[in-house]
Every structure is written in structure tokens, then in C-alpha cells.
Amino acid sequence: MNQRKIVLIGVVFMLAVRILLADTAERFSAADTAYRQRGDGARAMEALQLYRKLYAESPGDPEAGWRLAMACYFVGFHHTKDRKEKLKLFSEGRDAGLSSVKYAPGSAAGHFWTAIDMALYGQTVGAVKMLFTLGTIRKHLEACVEADPAYACAGGYRILGAIEENLPGILGGSRAEARRYYEKAIAVTPDEPVNYLFLARLLADDYKDKKNALIIARRGLTVSAPRADNFEAIETIKELK
């Protein structure tokens, strides 16, 4: 194959990728816009319904799968009080997430939201169920970190840390490991206040180190102001204050 043909193939490939990305952005535009306004419960529900429709139309599309898993987490966790409804949402999100990683095994988003919905489902059912699925949850979080350590503001590291922090030592939990994960999350995304909050709480509650907890909390308050659509970061700033 001569040099000209190689260059031509490369150009065609790049154009195809751009067209695919543009098509993806257009298909999810309305749902993504609604999700960015998820602090409003009505908009969060709208995003969920739109993602459901897109996923139903293309159940083999990993982009649709992880987005639905993400919306199920948010509505179930932030806007749903009924236990049965929570379980339905987290179950739906888990299944959509598993579908996503089936078709895109290297998807950080797919693994992350699958882990989140699995964890919340287990937590809602009860501690025993959570323990049975913990190994699988960890594997999804580790796969997320391997694919993209910065995804969800280093969410993979942060949730791995939360597991270590909350799991009793007799069952393998480690406060030292939790601290290491939180510090990794801060190193990867130093402009994300949520990571500082998790570390500050660990230092204050488990290490009884109020002095350093306060230092970390103050560091979290010095980061750049979060975007208007970063609901979690905005809420975290309030807690750090």
C-alpha cells in the first residue's frame, strides 16, 4: 500500500469518527441538556424519560446504556423516596450499565455507572446483598479507573475509597486504603471539591484529625467555582463551608 493510500485511509477514518461523534451529540442533545439541569427534579425526570426512549430504540448502543444508568442513579438517589421505586430505578440502571459494558468493555462511563447502580441497589436491599456484590462493584470501578482515571472527577478512585472507609476491617475495609484512594482522586482532579470533602470527612471522623481535616476542607474551597451544571460540586461547596 503506497503512502498516498495510507494518508487517504487515515483521512477517511478521521472524518468517519467526526461524523459519528457529531451524530451521537445530536441524538443525545435534548436529554443531555435536561440532565445538565438535574438540580430541578422535573428536568431530571425529563432526562430519564428521554434516555429511556433512546435506550429502547437502540439497546445495543453503549452511549445510551450508560446515560440511562446515570439518570437512574440520579433520580433514584436524589428525587425518589419510596424504597420500591428506588429499587426499580437502580435495577434498571444496573441492567442498562451492564449492557453498555457488554458492547463497550473499555467504557469508563459504562463501568462507573454500573458500579454506582449496583452499589445503591445493594445498599437499598440491605447490607448482606451489598456484601455479595461488592467484588463485582470493585471490578467495575477498577475497570473505570483503568479506562479513564479522571472520569466523573476521579469517581472510580473516590467510590473505591468510600468502600474501604465504610467496610468493617473484619470484612477487608481499610481506612489507610480509603485515604490513599481519596488522595489519588485529588491528585487526578485537583479542581473537584467532592474529593476534598470525602478526605476531610475521613480525617475528621475516622482519624480524629480535625486540624488536617480543616486544612483539606479549606483547600476544597479554593478550587475554581464549579460550572452551573455541576450539581454535585455546588452542593459540596455548601457542605465544605
C-alpha positions as CSV (number, residue, x, y, z in Angstrom):
1,M,0.0,0.0,0.0
2,N,1.5,3.3,-1.1
3,Q,1.9,6.4,1.1
4,R,-1.0,8.2,-0.6
5,K,-3.4,5.4,0.0
6,I,-2.4,5.3,3.7
7,V,-3.0,9.0,4.1
8,L,-6.3,8.8,2.3
9,I,-7.5,5.9,4.6
10,G,-6.4,7.9,7.6
11,V,-8.4,11.0,6.5
12,V,-11.5,8.9,5.8
13,F,-11.2,7.3,9.2
14,M,-10.9,10.7,10.9
15,L,-13.9,12.0,9.0
16,A,-16.0,8.9,9.9
17,V,-15.1,9.4,13.6
18,R,-16.1,13.1,13.5
19,I,-19.4,12.2,11.8
20,L,-20.1,9.5,14.4
21,L,-19.3,11.9,17.3
22,A,-21.5,14.6,15.8
23,D,-24.4,12.1,15.3
24,T,-24.0,11.0,18.9
25,A,-24.0,14.5,20.2
26,E,-27.1,15.4,18.2
27,R,-29.1,12.3,19.2
28,F,-28.5,12.9,22.9
29,S,-28.6,16.7,22.8
30,A,-32.1,17.2,24.3
31,A,-31.6,14.5,27.0
32,D,-28.1,15.8,27.9
33,T,-29.4,19.3,28.2
34,A,-32.1,18.2,30.6
35,Y,-29.6,16.2,32.6
36,R,-27.3,19.2,33.0
37,Q,-30.2,20.9,34.7
38,R,-30.9,17.9,37.0
39,G,-31.0,20.0,40.2
40,D,-34.6,20.7,39.1
41,G,-36.5,17.5,39.7
42,A,-38.7,17.9,36.7
43,R,-35.7,18.3,34.4
44,A,-34.1,15.2,36.0
45,M,-37.2,13.2,35.3
46,E,-37.4,14.6,31.7
47,A,-33.8,13.5,31.1
48,L,-34.6,10.0,32.5
49,Q,-37.6,9.6,30.2
50,L,-35.6,10.8,27.2
51,Y,-32.7,8.4,27.9
52,R,-35.2,5.6,28.3
53,K,-36.6,6.3,24.9
54,L,-33.2,6.4,23.3
55,Y,-32.1,3.2,25.0
56,A,-35.3,1.4,24.0
57,E,-34.6,2.5,20.4
58,S,-31.0,1.2,20.5
59,P,-30.5,-1.2,23.4
60,G,-27.1,-2.2,21.9
61,D,-25.8,1.4,22.0
62,P,-23.4,1.7,24.9
63,E,-23.8,5.5,24.9
64,A,-27.5,5.1,25.5
65,G,-26.9,2.4,28.1
66,W,-24.5,4.4,30.4
67,R,-26.6,7.5,30.1
68,L,-29.7,5.7,31.2
69,A,-27.7,4.1,34.1
70,M,-26.6,7.6,35.1
71,A,-30.1,9.1,35.1
72,C,-31.5,6.1,37.0
73,Y,-28.9,6.7,39.7
74,F,-29.6,10.4,40.0
75,V,-33.4,10.2,40.0
76,G,-33.3,7.2,42.4
77,F,-30.9,8.8,44.8
78,H,-31.9,12.4,44.8
79,H,-35.6,12.5,43.8
80,T,-37.2,9.3,44.9
81,K,-38.2,8.4,48.5
82,D,-40.2,5.2,48.0
83,R,-38.0,2.2,48.6
84,K,-39.6,0.0,45.9
85,E,-39.3,2.8,43.3
86,K,-35.6,3.2,44.3
87,L,-35.0,-0.5,43.8
88,K,-36.7,-0.4,40.3
89,L,-34.6,2.6,39.2
90,F,-31.3,1.2,40.5
91,S,-32.1,-2.2,38.9
92,E,-33.0,-0.6,35.6
93,G,-29.8,1.5,35.8
94,R,-27.6,-1.6,36.6
95,D,-29.0,-3.5,33.7
96,A,-28.5,-0.6,31.3
97,G,-25.0,-0.2,32.5
98,L,-24.2,-3.9,32.1
99,S,-25.5,-3.7,28.6
100,S,-23.2,-0.7,28.0
101,V,-20.0,-2.5,29.1
102,K,-21.1,-5.6,27.1
103,Y,-20.9,-3.6,23.9
104,A,-18.1,-1.3,25.0
105,P,-15.9,-3.1,27.5
106,G,-13.4,-0.2,27.7
107,S,-16.1,2.4,28.6
108,A,-15.2,4.2,31.8
109,A,-18.7,5.7,31.9
110,G,-20.3,2.3,31.5
111,H,-18.3,0.7,34.3
112,F,-18.7,3.6,36.6
113,W,-22.5,4.0,36.4
114,T,-22.9,0.2,36.5
115,A,-21.0,0.1,39.8
116,I,-23.0,3.0,41.2
117,D,-26.3,1.5,40.5
118,M,-25.2,-1.9,41.7
119,A,-24.0,-0.4,45.0
120,L,-27.1,1.6,45.6
121,Y,-29.3,-1.4,44.8
122,G,-27.4,-3.5,47.3
123,Q,-27.5,-0.7,49.9
124,T,-31.2,-0.3,49.5
125,V,-31.9,-4.0,49.7
126,G,-29.6,-4.4,52.7
127,A,-26.0,-4.9,53.9
128,V,-26.0,-8.7,53.0
129,K,-26.9,-8.1,49.4
130,M,-24.3,-5.3,49.2
131,L,-21.6,-7.7,50.5
132,F,-22.4,-10.3,47.9
133,T,-22.0,-7.8,45.0
134,L,-19.0,-5.9,46.5
135,G,-16.4,-7.8,44.5
136,T,-18.2,-7.1,41.2
137,I,-18.7,-3.5,42.1
138,R,-15.0,-3.1,42.8
139,K,-14.1,-4.7,39.5
140,H,-16.3,-2.2,37.6
141,L,-14.7,0.7,39.5
142,E,-11.2,-0.6,38.8
143,A,-12.1,-1.0,35.1
144,C,-13.3,2.6,35.1
145,V,-10.0,3.8,36.6
146,E,-8.0,1.8,34.1
147,A,-10.0,3.2,31.2
148,D,-10.0,6.8,32.4
149,P,-8.9,7.7,35.9
150,A,-10.3,11.2,35.6
151,Y,-13.8,10.1,34.6
152,A,-16.6,11.6,36.9
153,C,-13.9,13.7,38.6
154,A,-11.9,10.6,39.6
155,G,-15.1,9.0,40.7
156,G,-13.7,5.5,40.4
157,Y,-11.0,6.3,43.0
158,R,-13.5,8.2,45.2
159,I,-16.0,5.3,45.3
160,L,-13.3,2.7,45.9
161,G,-12.2,4.9,48.8
162,A,-15.8,5.1,50.2
163,I,-16.0,1.3,50.1
164,E,-12.8,0.9,52.0
165,E,-13.9,3.6,54.5
166,N,-17.3,2.1,55.2
167,L,-16.5,-1.6,55.1
168,P,-15.6,-3.0,58.6
169,G,-12.0,-4.1,59.0
170,I,-13.0,-7.7,59.7
171,L,-14.5,-7.7,56.1
172,G,-11.5,-6.2,54.5
173,G,-12.1,-2.5,54.9
174,S,-9.1,-0.2,55.4
175,R,-9.0,3.4,56.5
176,A,-5.5,3.7,55.1
177,E,-6.6,2.4,51.7
178,A,-9.5,4.8,51.8
179,R,-7.2,7.7,52.4
180,R,-4.9,6.6,49.6
181,Y,-7.8,6.4,47.2
182,Y,-9.1,9.9,48.2
183,E,-5.7,11.3,47.8
184,K,-5.4,9.8,44.3
185,A,-8.7,11.3,43.4
186,I,-7.5,14.7,44.5
187,A,-4.2,14.3,42.5
188,V,-6.1,13.3,39.4
189,T,-8.7,16.0,39.6
190,P,-7.5,18.7,41.9
191,D,-10.3,21.1,40.9
192,E,-13.1,18.8,42.1
193,P,-14.4,19.8,45.6
194,V,-16.2,16.5,46.2
195,N,-12.9,14.7,46.6
196,Y,-11.7,17.1,49.3
197,L,-15.0,16.6,51.1
198,F,-14.5,12.8,51.2
199,L,-11.0,13.1,52.5
200,A,-11.9,15.8,55.1
201,R,-14.7,13.6,56.5
202,L,-12.4,10.6,56.7
203,L,-9.7,12.6,58.6
204,A,-12.3,14.1,61.0
205,D,-14.4,11.0,61.6
206,D,-12.0,8.1,61.4
207,Y,-8.6,9.6,62.1
208,K,-9.9,12.2,64.6
209,D,-7.6,14.6,62.9
210,K,-9.7,17.8,63.0
211,K,-6.7,20.0,62.2
212,N,-5.8,18.4,58.9
213,A,-9.5,17.8,58.0
214,L,-10.0,21.6,58.2
215,I,-6.9,22.2,56.0
216,I,-8.3,19.8,53.4
217,A,-11.7,21.4,53.6
218,R,-10.2,24.8,53.0
219,R,-8.3,23.5,50.1
220,G,-11.6,22.3,48.6
221,L,-13.0,25.8,48.9
222,T,-10.1,27.3,47.0
223,V,-10.8,25.4,43.7
224,S,-12.4,27.3,40.8
225,A,-16.1,27.8,41.1
226,P,-17.9,24.8,39.6
227,R,-20.0,25.1,36.4
228,A,-23.6,25.9,36.9
229,D,-24.5,22.3,35.7
230,N,-22.2,20.6,38.2
231,F,-24.9,19.9,40.8
232,E,-22.8,17.7,43.0
233,A,-19.9,20.1,43.2
234,I,-22.2,23.0,44.0
235,E,-23.8,21.0,46.9
236,T,-20.3,20.0,48.1
237,I,-19.2,23.6,48.3
238,K,-22.1,24.3,50.6
239,E,-21.0,21.4,52.9
240,L,-17.4,22.4,52.9
241,K,-18.4,25.8,54.1
